[in-house]
Amino acid sequence: MISHLNIKKMKTRLLGAIMVFSLLLLQNLSYGQAPNLGTSANFVLFSSVGAVRNTGITHLTGNVGTNSGSSTGFGNVDGVMHDGDGTSAQCGTDLLIAYNQLNSAIPNYFPAPLLGNGQILVPGTYSIPSVASLDNVLNLDAKGNSDAVFIFQINGAFATTSNSEVKLLNGAKACNVFWKIEGLVNMATGTIMKGTVIANNAAIIMNTGVSLEGRALSTTGSIDVDGVLSFTPIGCGSPTLYGPIAPNLKSTECYAIFSAGGSVSNAGVTTVTGDVGTNVGLTTGFDALYVKGAIHPIPDTSTAQTAADLIGVYNYLNLLPFDIQLLYPAQFGNDLVLTPHTYLMNAATVLTNTVYLNAQGNDQAVFVIQINGALSTSTYAKVMLINGAQAKNVYWKVDGAVLISDYSEIKGTIVANNGAVDLTSGTVVNGRVFTTTGALSTSSVSVVMPVGCPALGTDSFNEIQKVTVYPNPFHSILTIEIKDAFEMNNAQIILYDVSGRQVKKAAVNEKITTLETGDLTSGFYLYKIMSNDKIIQSGKLMAK
């Protein structure tokens, strides 16, 4: 028999369980539930029915398009343009589903139609049965819950005042903020907006200087932007971008400046970290005092291997499928922001001012930029790495000549194919500069290869220990001393003048060999020591 006391205890427990369940339910209701955006999550600007237009220099990260109409006036977009295709059709379907979910959310707050002016709102669904506006600052406070959702249901038009702002506090994320608006959306100059804005049967206008971390989507209505910054938010299950798999650099990793088929020359004081050389022609003008690595004045075993490996690197980069095509190569830069992807520019490209490479917090992210044409820059052009991006993970494939103009700052490994490369005064490269075929010239620049090479000039250093050539400068006699005769078979020394013409050749069969050089005119000469038809050492000499 159940006692009165036990019944009382059971009631108490049941009441407690009901209270806990009610609190959980209340919490869920207050935080709301984010809609399923589907493929519309990939778009930064989209209209199911309506034109999407831009004026001014606008920077966008995310896809842009319309399922009925056209997208016009846009420059380079960090995303794909979709007008009236299968992707836009699916986006229109997914957008309608997301709109219906937001529209049917049960509101638990009913604020006044004027938002902002320092107002602080907690997570929940907010309903305004009329037109609404944003003035000054609106604070969205997640109270430490990074999953907190904010939904605004506005049954009318929505406008912001100039320089108004939505601020996210205590873990709030733009990817969890949603604005469902039954009318025109007009964001005034300088507005800083957060969240996904869905206008139903109405247009969206984003005026000059507007910044939107989120999306601007319309079920039916045009979208007009003018010199804005807008990017899809990260988080809330969005994929981490890694970009493509980086190429295997093999022996090229230890070179900072290299041509597989052309002279490599320098004028002025140039500093280099990494090896310098060519596999066809001569390497001249570099001062060993300013090169932390090996200078390969003439082709040798190292340059031969690097030339072969460079072709492999180029082929890999060239055959990578691209994710995004930047449609206006001549307008590249101008504060464009890129994310980890493979990009294609299908014509000669001009980098003007600054391009930002945004790794979005992933320091392993890789960027590949494929240019089917020449590459040139303005003076003082810059490649800026932000949010964890690293120079070692940036690659430029250029089918043509490369001209980096004065005082530019470049990040990444440049691989030019069948084109000359010219780095002019004051240029700074954090990376590498290669060409498969073509002359490579530098003039008072700095090139620092990224970390990763197991040793700088180790092979060249070891080879130098085998043979000593002296004196340097020399006059009428040159002495070649072999450190270990057992390592040398059928050895010979060959001298070249600075034009690459052979001027002297002699067998080196003894531990010490002397070579008469009185017939050589004053100037610089290059030499190589051959053994069994292999170059084991090379260097530069001066005749008095």
C-alpha atoms as one frame of an Amber mdcrd trajectory, in Angstrom:
protein
   0.000   0.000   0.000   1.352   3.405  -0.977   1.616   5.719   1.971   0.467
   9.304   1.997   4.104  10.323   2.460   5.225   8.434  -0.662   2.436  10.002
  -2.728   3.584  13.406  -1.587   7.181  12.625  -2.586   6.055  11.429  -6.021
   4.074  14.632  -6.578   7.086  16.685  -5.557   9.340  14.843  -8.011   6.788
  15.143 -10.812   6.434  18.852 -10.169  10.205  19.217 -10.247  10.439  17.359
 -13.558   7.704  19.542 -15.037   9.535  22.668 -13.908  12.806  21.468 -15.461
  11.036  20.603 -18.728   9.291  23.977 -18.724  12.570  25.793 -18.184  14.182
  23.898 -21.052  11.209  24.617 -23.296  11.266  28.275 -22.327  14.975  28.432
 -23.030  14.484  26.912 -26.475  11.652  29.290 -27.232  13.630  32.307 -26.062
  16.680  31.350 -28.099  14.614  30.417 -31.149  15.722  28.080 -33.891  17.767
  29.042 -36.915  16.125  28.303 -40.265  17.651  25.905 -42.743  19.094  28.166
 -45.422  20.114  25.326 -47.714  22.069  26.495 -50.725  21.061  30.111 -50.103
  23.708  30.082 -47.352  26.329  30.236 -50.111  24.998  33.525 -51.512  25.876
  36.959 -50.237  23.423  38.669 -52.652  20.468  36.895 -54.277  17.012  37.558
 -55.647  14.630  34.829 -56.724  12.954  37.319 -59.058  14.685  40.615 -59.736
  17.823  42.305 -60.995  20.969  42.425 -58.865  22.986  45.557 -59.617  26.175
  47.212 -58.431  27.806  50.611 -58.817  31.133  51.654 -57.346  33.880  49.403
 -56.002  32.127  46.673 -54.023  33.860  43.836 -52.180  31.869  40.639 -51.808
  32.607  37.188 -50.414  29.954  34.690 -51.427  27.966  33.858 -54.527  25.915
  36.502 -56.319  22.943  36.002 -58.594  19.276  35.939 -59.480  16.979  33.235
 -60.758  15.003  35.653 -62.916  16.838  38.724 -64.108  20.489  39.624 -64.428
  23.457  40.597 -62.267  25.281  43.648 -63.597  28.002  46.120 -62.692  30.068
  43.836 -60.494  33.845  43.668 -60.590  35.771  40.760 -59.135  33.711  38.778
 -56.635  35.057  36.216 -54.183  32.318  33.867 -55.262  30.517  32.536 -58.304
  27.984  34.473 -60.379  24.750  32.522 -60.935  22.024  33.986 -63.140  19.166
  31.781 -64.235  20.948  28.463 -63.847  20.430  25.295 -61.841  22.182  26.729
 -58.805  20.019  29.849 -58.756  16.868  27.743 -59.157  17.786  25.633 -56.137
  18.687  28.739 -54.169  15.253  30.214 -54.898  13.591  27.055 -53.595  15.728
  26.963 -50.461  15.204  30.671 -49.815  11.430  30.239 -49.809  11.722  27.408
 -47.281  13.916  29.550 -45.018  11.508  32.476 -45.325   8.536  30.306 -44.326
  10.416  28.985 -41.302  11.210  32.504 -40.133   7.678  33.666 -40.829   6.172
  30.877 -38.723   8.511  31.293 -35.746   6.556  32.046 -32.566   7.568  35.469
 -31.226   8.261  36.035 -27.567   9.229  39.717 -27.664   7.355  42.705 -29.115
   9.679  45.726 -29.197   8.894  49.231 -30.391   9.497  49.805 -34.119  12.530
  52.022 -33.448  15.488  49.753 -32.737  18.896  50.861 -31.523  20.008  53.916
 -29.549  22.016  51.685 -27.221  19.274  49.070 -26.843  20.382  45.615 -25.627
  18.402  42.586 -26.769  18.716  38.988 -25.583  18.237  35.900 -27.789  14.733
  35.316 -29.017  12.177  36.028 -31.719  11.148  39.675 -31.998   7.963  40.725
 -33.758   7.222  44.241 -34.998   3.790  44.533 -36.681   4.699  47.593 -38.742
   7.531  49.367 -40.499  10.715  49.539 -38.416  14.019  51.367 -38.341  17.488
  51.119 -36.847  19.191  54.172 -35.378  22.570  54.427 -33.707  23.614  51.143
 -32.001  21.653  47.957 -31.429  23.363  45.412 -29.165  22.589  41.709 -29.478
  23.729  39.935 -26.302  24.092  36.132 -26.502  24.872  35.943 -22.760  27.718
  33.518 -23.369  25.747  31.118 -25.567  27.378  30.921 -28.995  24.317  29.036
 -30.316  21.920  31.828 -29.362  19.574  32.804 -32.190  18.054  36.234 -32.859
  15.063  36.482 -35.216  13.415  39.745 -36.223   9.993  39.606 -37.874   9.166
  43.021 -39.322   5.748  43.330 -40.958   6.689  46.272 -43.142   9.652  48.139
 -44.601  12.935  48.452 -42.717  15.434  51.313 -42.892  18.637  52.261 -41.124
  20.072  55.696 -40.452  23.562  56.691 -41.540  26.348  55.018 -39.542  23.940
  52.926 -37.497  25.319  49.630 -36.256  24.351  46.188 -35.005  26.864  44.976
 -32.412  27.304  41.368 -31.315  28.067  40.788 -27.632  29.079  37.849 -25.441
  29.314  35.156 -28.068  26.615  36.330 -30.467  27.326  35.374 -34.084  26.181
  36.961 -37.308  25.342  33.505 -38.666  22.645  33.223 -35.973  20.954  36.566
 -36.678  17.985  36.709 -39.078  15.830  39.576 -40.353  12.537  38.675 -42.064
  11.148  41.860 -43.578   7.842  42.360 -45.396   8.859  45.387 -47.415  11.677
  47.523 -48.769  15.037  47.273 -47.000  17.122  50.441 -47.213  20.513  50.530
 -45.468  21.845  54.067 -45.289  25.436  55.146 -45.856  27.931  53.706 -43.383
  25.561  51.193 -41.795  27.230  48.195 -40.143  24.749  45.348 -40.351  24.880
  41.799 -39.002  22.834  38.799 -40.041  20.883  37.317 -42.928  18.349  39.780
 -44.326  15.393  38.271 -46.224  13.063  40.745 -47.889   9.741  39.292 -49.013
   8.289  40.695 -52.227  10.438  43.805 -51.938  13.740  45.342 -52.968  16.948
  45.740 -50.982  19.135  48.843 -51.219  22.640  48.998 -49.710  24.155  52.459
 -49.979  27.789  53.550 -50.101  29.961  52.320 -47.263  27.522  49.735 -45.923
  29.168  46.720 -44.292  27.131  43.531 -44.007  28.372  40.412 -42.271  25.601
  38.200 -43.491  23.439  38.003 -46.599  20.970  40.167 -48.505  18.286  37.941
 -50.070  14.954  38.787 -51.682  12.122  36.453 -52.625  10.898  38.926 -55.240
  12.608  42.268 -55.714  15.740  43.913 -57.025  18.946  44.308 -55.050  21.080
  47.414 -55.519  24.465  47.952 -53.880  26.894  50.836 -54.219  30.462  50.486
 -52.980  29.738  48.120 -50.103  31.541  45.391 -48.181  29.542  42.228 -47.652
  30.587  38.703 -46.783  28.866  35.503 -45.742  29.431  34.782 -42.053  31.473
  31.835 -40.825  30.488  29.495 -38.014  27.163  27.770 -37.329  28.261  24.678
 -39.221  29.766  26.461 -42.201  32.659  24.441 -43.659  36.250  25.294 -42.787
  38.016  26.344 -45.970  41.332  24.616 -46.639  41.718  25.425 -50.321  43.435
  22.993 -52.701  46.260  20.637 -51.779  49.582  22.444 -52.074  52.065  21.232
 -54.701  55.090  19.172 -53.736  57.889  21.654 -54.308  60.656  19.052 -54.022
  64.038  20.674 -54.696  62.501  24.023 -55.665  61.656  24.543 -51.999  65.247
  25.600 -51.287  65.436  28.199 -54.066  64.305  31.801 -53.711  65.134  32.903
 -57.269  65.398  30.468 -60.174  65.009  30.166 -63.932  64.897  26.771 -65.575
  65.812  28.356 -68.906  67.237  31.855 -68.891  69.773  34.166 -67.326  69.367
  35.340 -63.736  70.841  38.781 -63.115  70.865  41.420 -60.412  71.687  45.102
 -60.158  72.132  46.973 -56.897  72.043  45.580 -53.379  69.645  42.645 -53.304
  69.162  40.469 -50.231  68.078  36.869 -50.627  67.274  34.010 -48.284  67.413
  30.841 -50.353  69.394  29.569 -53.299  69.756  31.558 -56.521  70.434  30.092
 -59.931  69.531  29.036 -63.446  69.796  25.826 -65.406  70.449  27.570 -68.730
  72.692  30.621 -68.834  74.469  32.479 -66.063  73.633  33.870 -62.661  75.295
  37.254 -62.205  75.313  40.351 -60.027  74.441  38.758 -56.680  76.750  39.419
 -53.745  77.335  36.389 -51.536  77.419  38.707 -48.525  73.716  39.366 -49.034
  72.609  35.866 -50.018  71.792  33.393 -47.258  71.971  30.351 -49.459  73.950
  29.084 -52.412  74.555  31.124 -55.537  74.739  28.818 -58.561  76.630  30.935
 -61.115  76.375  28.283 -63.815  74.190  25.227 -64.250  75.020  22.279 -62.001
  73.413  19.143 -60.617  71.265  21.163 -58.242  69.894  23.442 -60.947  69.247
  20.480 -63.248  67.139  18.757 -60.612  65.350  21.975 -59.724  64.517  22.654
 -63.373  62.925  19.222 -63.665  61.010  19.654 -60.418  59.824  23.123 -61.411
  58.079  21.709 -64.478  56.244  19.320 -62.175  55.180  22.156 -59.879  53.938
  24.227 -62.818  51.993  21.326 -64.314  50.312  20.615 -60.990  49.247  24.228
 -60.486  48.147  24.564 -64.098  45.890  21.510 -63.995  44.134  22.289 -60.719
  40.400  22.790 -61.290  39.407  26.313 -60.306  36.697  27.114 -57.765  36.154
  30.765 -58.627  36.844  32.749 -61.776  37.662  36.396 -61.222  36.054  37.974
 -64.263  37.981  41.248 -64.417  41.748  40.517 -64.315  42.649  44.104 -65.193
  40.874  45.235 -61.992  42.608  42.766 -59.681  43.410  44.197 -56.257  41.706
  47.407 -55.180  41.214  45.918 -51.678  39.693  42.675 -52.961  39.464  39.978
 -50.264  40.054  36.351 -51.251  39.498  33.187 -49.212  41.159  29.747 -49.505
  40.325  28.574 -53.039  41.788  28.052 -56.479  41.127  31.210 -58.508  41.318
  31.682 -62.255  41.941  34.883 -64.186  41.724  34.129 -67.879  43.707  37.087
 -69.246  46.619  39.383 -68.492  46.277  40.564 -64.902  47.158  43.839 -63.197
  47.430  43.965 -59.410  46.604  47.496 -58.287  46.944  48.612 -54.684  46.078
  45.746 -52.303  44.649  42.249 -52.369  43.893  40.532 -49.051  44.207  36.782
 -48.553  41.934  35.799 -45.674  42.562  32.336 -44.193  39.555  32.726 -41.852
  41.586  31.505 -38.883  42.963  28.393 -40.626  46.756  28.612 -40.828  46.842
  25.547 -43.101  44.677  27.216 -45.752  46.078  27.200 -49.297  45.534  29.831
 -52.002  46.242  29.159 -55.684  45.879  31.950 -58.238  45.975  30.831 -61.865
  46.653  33.598 -64.384  46.348  32.728 -68.069  48.387  35.685 -69.189  51.022
  38.093 -67.929  51.071  39.567 -64.421  52.022  43.146 -63.616  51.531  45.391
 -60.611  51.191  49.041 -59.790  53.911  50.635 -57.712  53.441  49.973 -53.999
  51.113  47.045 -54.724  50.583  44.725 -51.768  49.480  41.189 -51.065  48.310
  41.187 -47.444  47.899  38.009 -45.390  45.149  38.123 -42.761  43.539  35.793
 -40.241  46.237  33.143 -40.297  47.190  33.148 -43.982  50.832  32.184 -44.579
  53.134  32.952 -47.484  54.236  29.314 -47.720  50.652  28.397 -48.653  50.211
  30.924 -51.484  50.948  30.049 -55.130  50.763  32.145 -58.294  50.775  30.373
 -61.668  51.414  32.877 -64.456  51.394  32.013 -68.158  53.511  34.884 -69.346
  55.829  37.622 -68.168  55.862  38.982 -64.624  56.599  42.615 -63.775  56.565
  43.535 -60.088  56.826  47.310 -59.919  58.731  49.470 -57.451  58.165  48.994
 -53.708  55.569  46.279 -54.085  55.102  43.619 -51.394  54.331  40.147 -52.703
  53.539  36.993 -50.739  53.793  33.469 -52.086  55.582  31.392 -54.702  55.392
  32.801 -58.236  55.738  30.236 -61.026  55.925  31.954 -64.408  55.752  29.857
 -67.558  57.524  30.929 -70.740  57.962  34.492 -69.592  60.582  36.870 -68.272
  60.386  38.001 -64.652  61.411  41.475 -63.528  61.479  42.575 -59.882  62.127
  46.306 -59.744  63.558  48.574 -57.081  62.331  48.188 -53.518  60.221  45.098
 -54.165  59.873  42.722 -51.217  58.886  39.103 -51.830  58.053  36.771 -48.981
  58.090  33.656 -51.093  59.864  32.474 -54.228  60.181  33.689 -57.816  60.533
  31.107 -60.589  60.209  30.913 -64.350  60.258  27.820 -66.537  61.724  29.695
 -69.511  62.846  33.292 -69.524  65.290  35.767 -68.074  64.851  36.736 -64.445
  66.150  40.102 -63.292  66.174  41.850 -59.932  67.177  45.357 -58.939  67.719
  46.203 -55.271  65.020  43.897 -53.946  64.509  41.491 -51.065  63.386  37.896
 -51.582  62.943  35.664 -48.548  61.716  32.156 -49.153  59.304  30.742 -46.539
  60.657  28.372 -43.917  60.669  24.726 -44.877  63.918  24.118 -46.737  65.850
  21.526 -44.683  69.112  23.377 -45.223  70.313  26.396 -47.127  72.997  25.500
 -49.656  73.997  22.281 -47.876  74.748  20.379 -51.070  76.756  23.235 -52.510
  78.705  23.571 -49.265  79.592  19.883 -49.233  80.717  20.046 -52.850  82.941
  23.046 -52.153  84.850  21.007 -49.601  85.974  18.589 -52.344  87.907  21.115
 -54.463  89.692  24.384 -53.776  90.408  26.800 -56.628  92.930  29.576 -55.859
  94.094  32.291 -55.815  91.055  34.444 -56.267  91.641  36.995 -57.762  94.166
  35.208 -60.025  96.694  36.501 -62.559  98.736  34.067 -64.646  98.373  30.805
 -62.733  95.288  29.115 -61.276  95.667  26.211 -58.854  93.086  23.441 -58.443
  93.490  21.321 -55.323  91.476  18.124 -54.850  90.702  17.269 -51.221  90.078
  13.581 -51.868  91.419  12.196 -55.136  89.483   8.956 -54.721  86.233  10.877
 -55.221  87.391  12.351 -58.529  87.462  10.405 -61.793  88.065  11.836 -65.258
  87.811  15.299 -63.724  88.205  18.549 -65.624  87.840  22.266 -65.065  86.033
  24.518 -67.545  86.154  28.335 -67.477  83.552  30.671 -69.025  83.494  34.412
 -69.495  80.454  36.415 -68.373  78.768  35.921 -71.749  78.820  32.155 -71.190
  81.542  31.496 -73.798  83.987  28.714 -72.904  87.520  30.135 -72.651  89.506
  27.384 -70.927  89.309  23.630 -70.392  91.828  21.333 -68.718  92.062  17.873
 -67.177  92.396  17.633 -63.414  94.145  14.311 -62.778  96.413  15.110 -59.851
  95.811  16.174 -56.275  97.172  19.601 -57.267  96.846  20.894 -60.821  98.058
  24.244 -62.137  96.460  26.006 -65.064  98.132  28.794 -67.052  95.769  31.746
 -67.385  98.045  34.550 -68.530  96.150  34.810 -71.800  92.884  35.720 -70.088
  91.878  39.369 -69.906  90.911  41.021 -66.639  87.379  40.491 -65.474  85.002
  37.950 -63.990  84.941  34.287 -64.971  82.802  31.349 -64.019  84.116  27.845
 -63.565  82.758  24.357 -63.118  84.469  21.154 -62.052  83.252  18.052 -63.880
  83.720  14.433 -62.799  82.251  11.509 -64.724  80.238  13.998 -66.786  78.620
  15.470 -63.678  79.041  18.960 -62.270  80.383  18.610 -58.737  81.303  22.231
 -58.091  80.943  25.678 -59.621  81.925  29.186 -58.689  83.056  32.663 -59.711
  86.627  33.895 -60.179  88.205  37.251 -60.972  91.247  37.786 -63.177  93.457
  40.803 -62.485
